[in-house]
């Protein structure tokens, strides 16, 4: 697939044109070539890069982490082993979030139990004096 305009890239990558522009501003995508009339032109590699960026974000990478990982790939010489730490960092963040959610879940269960026992926190906190 030859040179494409931004709308074609967005359609093929299943994102909006604004997302493509945002990724350019944030450094996820390299600065595109421009035609003599000023239109941005892209290649199929841009579509694949956007798809990879979206996949990394779905895995829990922040946009800065996505950008750093893609730039490391651009520099070459990376391996799964050299980049493993990136995934481990995301996994640690996910585990922390799961622990926080479990704590919040237990707290909600405690409030529900109190309601079942007739000691609803809502009734006591909002009762008129």
C-alpha positions in Angstrom: 0.0 0.0 0.0 1.5 3.3 -1.1 1.1 6.8 0.4 -2.1 7.3 2.2 -3.9 10.4 3.5 -4.7 10.7 7.2 -8.4 9.6 6.8 -7.3 6.4 5.1 -4.8 5.7 7.9 -7.4 6.4 10.6 -10.0 4.1 8.9 -7.5 1.2 8.5 -6.2 1.6 12.1 -9.8 1.9 13.4 -9.1 5.3 15.1 -10.2 8.8 14.5 -8.3 11.4 12.5 -7.9 13.3 15.8 -6.2 10.2 17.3 -3.7 10.1 14.5 -2.9 13.8 15.0 -2.7 13.3 18.8 -0.3 10.4 18.3 1.8 12.6 16.1 1.9 15.4 18.6 2.8 13.0 21.4 5.6 11.4 19.5 4.0 8.0 19.1 4.2 8.5 15.3 7.1 10.0 13.4 6.5 13.3 11.7 4.8 12.4 8.4 6.0 13.4 4.9 4.0 16.1 3.3 2.9 16.6 -0.3 3.7 19.8 -2.2 0.2 21.0 -1.3 0.8 20.3 2.4 -1.2 17.1 2.9 0.3 14.6 5.3 1.2 11.2 3.7 1.6 7.9 5.5 2.5 4.3 4.7 1.1 1.0 5.9 3.8 1.0 8.6 2.0 3.9 10.2 -1.2 1.9 10.4 0.7 -1.0 12.0 2.4 1.4 14.5 -1.0 2.8 15.6 -2.4 -0.7 16.0 0.6 -1.7 18.1 0.3 1.5 20.2 -3.4 0.8 20.8 -2.7 -2.8 21.8 0.0 -1.7 24.3 -2.5 0.8 25.8 -5.0 -2.0 26.1 -2.4 -4.0 28.0 -2.1 -1.2 30.5 0.8 0.8 29.1 0.5 4.6 29.6 1.0 6.7 26.5 4.4 7.7 27.6 5.4 4.1 28.1 4.0 3.3 24.6 6.1 6.1 23.1 9.2 5.0 24.9 8.7 1.4 23.9 8.2 2.3 20.3 11.3 4.6 20.3 13.3 1.7 21.7 12.1 -0.4 18.9 13.0 2.3 16.4 16.6 2.3 17.7 16.8 -1.4 17.1 18.7 -4.1 19.0 15.9 -4.9 21.4 14.8 -8.4 22.4 11.9 -9.7 24.4 14.4 -10.1 27.3 15.7 -6.6 27.1 12.1 -5.2 27.1 10.6 -7.6 29.6 10.9 -5.0 32.4 8.3 -2.8 30.6 5.7 -5.6 30.9 6.7 -6.4 34.5 6.1 -2.7 35.4 2.6 -2.8 33.9 1.9 -6.1 35.6 2.9 -4.5 39.0 0.6 -1.6 38.4 -2.3 -3.9 37.5 -1.6 -6.0 40.6 -1.7 -2.8 42.8 -4.9 -1.7 41.2 -6.5 -5.2 41.8 -5.5 -5.0 45.5 -7.0 -1.6 45.7 -10.2 -2.8 44.1 -10.4 -5.8 46.4 -10.1 -3.5 49.4 -12.9 -1.2 48.0 -15.0 -4.3 47.3 -14.7 -5.5 50.9 -15.6 -2.1 52.2 -18.8 -2.0 50.1 -19.6 -5.5 51.3 -19.2 -4.4 54.9 -21.6 -1.5 54.3 -24.1 -3.9 52.7 -23.8 -6.2 55.7 -24.5 -3.3 58.0 -27.6 -2.4 56.0 -28.7 -6.1 56.3 -28.3 -5.8 60.1 -30.3 -2.6 60.3 -27.3 -0.3 60.8 -27.2 1.4 57.4 -24.6 4.1 57.3 -26.8 6.2 55.0 -29.7 6.3 57.4 -27.4 7.3 60.3 -25.3 9.8 58.6 -28.2 11.7 57.0 -30.7 11.5 59.8 -32.1 14.8 61.1 -30.9 15.8 64.6 
